[in-house]
């Protein structure tokens, strides 16, 4: 299912497709080793591992400087800090400004959960050139992700089959098959990554960030969290409120919701984004090639999906474009207004009997590259969510909720409702109904909500502000489209964020950018 914050990894993968040393748990005994005193050995970055998505080493920065990579040791189990350690993969671009004006390291998390910060930061590093004038830009693969003790579940061939399944069952036989496939996937995670699964909660990643802060030499954590990265940042602020420096949350996860409420909110969010896409296409001066009116666009998409449920189209050989893959591809394209043209082309192509573009979009959501290799974004996403989230939903519960989900979104309702089964028979109990982000006494945190965000609906920003507590969260609204605000290029948003991170100027609460 689409989830908050796959945007960065997915956009990177899709751009490549459409334009066409795995580190495990160490056995080291870290007794008598002060992990806060470790020195990072920064070197030129290697090519990304398969779990990070593969590809080439990051290209130099525009000024010719090289990206540098290092590994940081952290406890496997934070309840046993002198036990086994794991290696966490880090990347940085050193500050481009004067040493006397350097503030510290600005740590990024781009979301997921499950996205590799080591591959994502250099892909979008130019967007943060202004921030680099006073900060080292730093990101990392959180535990369970990429080269940081990656969660491993099924292999590439098994994942191809897994993503071909019917994720919106219509009868008892299809429901049983979906449940069996989910249990099989989850059992593979336990078999291949059982030692890691209990240790990938967001609270563990937050403790890793505090260790990272100390190892990087900063008294405070300077932080930029996007999508799920806002939840991680909120959990950090709750655990370490006095150690929060300047922090920005963009594309904000609602921390007050249960997984069910979050999925229902996403159904509304993706439907709203689809409505906006259809209105945009049909309001242009030239004819919209996929419908005469906005409702006609949505009706034709609904008919396409119904037809695919009965008979898939040829996709990327030897795979077919199924109803599920098409829904996934449509959702992927709605993450960014820049992808709307691909969605239009993909729908045109599908109406002519060719499912390749929609399948490419679906592959990008699932972390599959053009060579048929998967990153571990899906495995990590499931593992982190299931370790965090206490509820375990049944088929009977999902069926009872289908009318509400369908009312929220005729197109995405079933898809997101059935996605609530992902933690069925998970090996590790979930931690809580929702994260605790209350952070009394923390420095101001700039919370940026986008009114057209499909994956983390706008309402979550205000909920985050309230949950952080009085005097902490400062809300800024961007009236735009897509997942996130800063990288939309909107000058008002960028000016507010840069002013806070670079100069400490907190914008007035309730600021609106258009």
N, C-alpha and C positions, 0 to 999 in steps of 0.2 A: 504494500500500500504506500502511497505517497506519504512522506513524513516530514516533520519540521526539519528543514535544514539539510536536505541532501543537495540543495541548490549548487553549492560550489563544486563539489565533486562531479555532480551530474552535468553541469554546464561545461566543465572542462572535458569530460568524456564525449559529450554530444558534439562539441565543436570539432573535435578530432574526427569523429565518425562521420559527421555530416559533411565535412570537407575532405573527404576522401578522395641485505642479507637478513631474510626473515629472522627476527629475534624472538626466541621463546623464553620461557621461564629459566632463569639461571639457577644453577645449583649452588651458587656461592653462599657461603655462610658469612653474613655481613657483621657478625658479632665483633665488637670493638672498633667497627668502622663508623666514623661520623659522616653520614651521607651529606650533611649540609656543608661539609668542608671539601667535597670532591671538586676537582678541577675539570672542566669540559675541554676536550681535545677537538677544537674546531678544524675541520678539513673541507676540501672541495667535496661537494655532494655526489654520491653515487647515483646511478640510474635507479628510478623507483622500483621497488620489488613488485612482484605480481600482486601481493596483498594491497599495495598502495595504488595499483592500477597499471603498472608497467610504464614503458615509454623511455624517453631520453633524460639524461641529467638536466637540471634547470639551466636555461640560457642565462648568460651574464645580465646583470642589471643594465639599464640604459646608459649609465655612466661608466660601464665597463667593469664594475666591481663584481666579484663572484659571490654567489650564495654559498654559505658555509653550513655544514651539518656536524652534529655531534650526538653522542648518546649520554643519557643521564641515568644513573642507577636509582631505583626507588624500591621500597619494600614490596614484595609480592602481596603480603597481607599487612595492612596498616595496624591491625591489632597485634601483630608480632613483628615490630619494626626491626628486630635484630635477626630475623629469619632470612629466608631466601629473598633474593632480589630479582627484579626484571630490568631490562634496558628500555628506556623510552627514547624514541627518535626525535631530535630537535633540528630546526633549521633557523638561520638568521640572515638578515642583511644588516651590516653595521651602519650606524648612523652616518648620513652624508654631510651633516653640518659640523660646526665647530665643536671641539671637545668641551669647551667651556659652557656651551649651551645645551649639552646633552642632558636629558632628564633621566633616562634609564632605558629599560627594555619594555616594549609594548607587546604583550602576549596576545595572540589571536587564537580563537577557536571558531571554526567556520560551520560547526553544526553536525548534523546527522541524526542521532549520534552514529558515528561510524566513519565520518569523513576524515581523510588524511590531511592534516595541516601541512605536512612536509611537502606534499605535491601541490596543495591548493595555494599556499601563500605566494610562491614564485609565479604561478599562473596568473595571479591578479595583483602582483606586487606593485605594478605601476600605479594602480588606483590609490596607493597609500604613500606616494612620493612625498607629499607635503608632511605627512607624519614622520617620515624617515629623517627629516631635517633635525629632529630633536630626540628621536628614539632609535635604538636598534629594533628592527621588526623581527619578532620571534614567533614561531608557531611550532606545533608538535603533533605527533600521532598519539592520541590518548591511549591509555592501556586498553588492550584488546583490539587495537586498530593498526593497520599497516605494518610497520616494523616494530611496534611496541607490544610484544607478547600477543600476537594476533590470534583472535578466535578463529578457529577453522571448523567448518561443518561439512558440507558436501563438496564434491569435486566439480570440475567444470561441466562434465557430461551430465551429472546428476542435477546440477543447477539449471541446465538447459531444459531438462524435463520438468523440474520444479516450477519454472516460470511459464511453462506451457500449460499448466493445469488450469482448470476452470475455477477461478477464485470467487465466482458468484453463483453458487449451486442453485439449481431449480427444483431438485427432487431429492428424495432420501438417498438414492444411490450416489448422486454427485456430492451431497453433504458428507457422506461417509468417506468418499474418496478424498475430499479436501481435508478432513480431519486426520485421516491416515497419513496423508502426505506431510501435514504439519508435524505430526508426532514423529515421523521418520526423519524429517529435517532436524528436529530438536534433539532426537536421540543421537544423531551424527555429531551434533555440537558437543554433547556430553562425552561421547566416546573419544573425540579428537581434541577436546579442550577442557576437559573436566577440571583440571587444576586451576584454570584461569577464571572459569565462569563465576565463582563466588566473589571475585575480586575486581569486578569491572563496574561497580556502581558509580554513580556520579559523585557521591561523597568521596570515593577513592581517588577519582580524577581531580577533585578539588584539592585534596591533600597533596597530590602530586604537584599541582600548580604552586602550592605554598612552598614546597621543597624547591621547585624550579626558581621561584622568586629569590630564595636565599642563595642558591647556587649561582644565579645570574648577578648577585650582588646588590639587589634592590631592597630598601627598607619597606617599600610598599609595592603592591601588585598593580601595575598599569595594564589595563585589560580592554580588549575589543572583542565582544562576543556577538556572534550572529546566529540567529535561529536557536537550535538547541544550545549553542554557546551562551545564550542568555540564561538558560536554566543552569548551566554549569557555573556561570558567573554569579547567579543568585545564590546558589548553594555555597560557593566560596565565601560570599559576603556574609552568609549566615554563620558559617563556621569560624571565619576570621574577620569580623567587622572592622577591627582596628587596623588591619593590614591592607584595607582597600585604599588604593590611590585613586587616580582618575580612571573612570571606567565608563564604557559605552555599551549599551545593549541595543542591538538593531535586529528587526524581525523577531518580535518578542513572543516567546512561549508563555502561555497562561499558566502560572504555577499553581493555580487553585483548582485545576480540573483533574478529574479522574481520567484514565485512558478512554473510557466510554465518552465522557464529555468532550475530550480532546478530539476524538474521531468525529463526533457529531459536529463540532465546530469546524473541522476541516471540510466536512461535506458541504456546509454552508459556504465556506471560503472558496472552495474550488468551483462551486456552482456560480458564485458571484463573479469569479474570474472568467468562467465560460460565458456568462451573460455579457460581460464587458468585451470579451473577444468578439462575440457575435455582433454586438452593437457597433464595434469599431469597423469590422469588415463591411457591414452593410451600410454604414454611414459615409463611406468614402465616395468621392466623385465617380470613380470608375466602378464598374459592376463588380460585386462580390462573387467570386467564382464558385462559392460553396453554398449559396442560398440567396433568396431574394429579400428576405427580411430576417431579423435576428431570430425570431421564432422558427422560421424555416431552416436556418442554419442548425439550430438545436434539434429540430425534428429529424433532419437528415442524418445527423450524428447518431441519434437514438436508433434510427432504422438500421444504420450501418452496424452498430453494435449488436442489435438483435439478429441481423443476418449472419454476423460472424459467430454468434453462439450456435447457430445451426450448421454453418459451413465456413471454416476459416479461409482466408485468402493466401496465395503464395506470398511468403515474406522474404527472409534472407535464407537461401537454401542451406540446409534441408528443412529449416523451420518454417512453420506457417504463422501468419498473423491471426491470433485468436482474439476472441472478445476481450479477454483479460489483458493481453499484450497491447491491444489498441487503446483500451481505457487507461492503461499505465502510460502509454505514449502521449495521449492527450493531456493527462495530468502533468507529465514532465514539461510539455510545451507551455503550460499555463504558469509555470514558476517564474517566467520572465517574459516581459513584453517583447524582448528581442527575439523570442522564439515563436511569436505568433505567425510570422511568415512561413516558418517550417511547418507549423500545424496546418495552415491553409494548403500548402503544397502537399502535405501528407494526406489530407482528406481528399483533395482533388485526385491524387494518385490512387487512393483506396477505392474511390467511386468508380475508377476505371479498371479495378481488379488487381491492383498492385499494392502490396502492403509494406514495401521496403522502408519508406521514410518513417512511418509510424512505428515500425519495429526498431529502427535505429534509435528513435526517441525512447522507446521502452528499454532498450539495452542500456542506454545511458543512465536511466533511472536505477537500473539493477547493477551497474558497475561492470558491464561486459564490454570488452574492447573488440576491435575489428578482427583480432586473432582468435576470438572465442574464449578468452581468458577472463575470469572474473576477479575483481578486487574482493576484499573481504568486507565491503561496506554492508552487505545484507546480513552476514553472520554477526558482525559487530553490532549492527543496529538492533537486531533481535536480542542479542545477549545483554546489551546495556539496558534496553527497555525492560526486559523481563527481570533483570536483577533489581531495577529501580521500582517497578510497578507491582503493587501487591495483588490487585484483582486478577482472577483467572476466570475467563468467561467461557460459557458452554454454548453449544449449538442452540439449545432451547432458549437461552438468554438472547442470543443474536436474533433468532426468529421473532422473539417478542418485540424487539426494537426496530425491525425492518420498516414498519409503517412510519415511524418517526424519522428514520434516516432517509427514506424515500421522499418524505415531505420536504426535508432539508435540501435534497438534491436528487431529482429523478435520474440523473446520469451517474453520479458517483456514490449514491446512498448505499446500494447493496455492496458495492466494492469496499467501501470503508467500514461498513458494519461487519462483514465477514472477516475483515482484517483483524478484528478484535480477538480472533482465535489464536493469534501467533504465539502466545505463551502457554498453550495447552501442553500439559505434562512437562513443563520446563523443570530442569534438574535443581534449580536454586529458587528458594522463595523470594518473592518481591519485597522490597524494603518498606514501602509506604503507598498510600493512595495517591499522594502527590508530594512534590518536594517542599521542604521548608526553606524559604528564602528570607525570612524576617531578619533584618540586619540593623537593629538599633545601634546608633553611634557610628555607623559607617559614613565615609565621605559621600558627597553627592554622586549619584549614578545617573547618567543621561540615558533615558529610555525612549527609543525612537520607534513609533508605530506607523505602518503604512496602511492607508485605508483600503487599498486594493490587493493586499497580500492574501494569496490563496492558502498557503500552508500554515502560516501562523497569523490567524485573523487579527485584525486591528484591535479588537476588544481586549486582547491579551495584554497589550501595553499598559492600559489603565489598571488592570488587575495586578500586574507586576509592580507598578508604582505603589499601590495600596499595600501589597504584601511585604514589600521591602520595609515599609514603615515611614512614619512622619519624618520629613526632613532628609530623606535618603533619595528616593526616586524622583526624578524630574522629567516630566513627560514632554515629548516633542512629537507633533503629528506631521506626517508627510501625506499629502493627498495625491497619491500616484498609483501605479500598477506594478505588480511583480513582487517577488519575495525579497524584502529588504529595501532600504532607502538610501544609504550612503553611496552605494555603487550604482545608483540610478543616474548619477551625474548631476543631481539637483544641487544648484549652488547654495541655496539656503540651508539645506541639510548639511552639506559639507562644511560650510562656514561655521555653523553652530558646533558641529562635532570637532572640527579642527581648533576652533577657539577654545573649547574646553580642554581637549587633550594637550594642546601646545601651550596655552596661556593660562589655563585654569579658570576661564570665564564661563560661568554657568549661565546658560540662556534662561530667560524667564520661563517658569513653568507654564505649560499650555501654549507654547509657541507653535504656530502652524506654518508649514511650508507648502507651497503649491507649485 
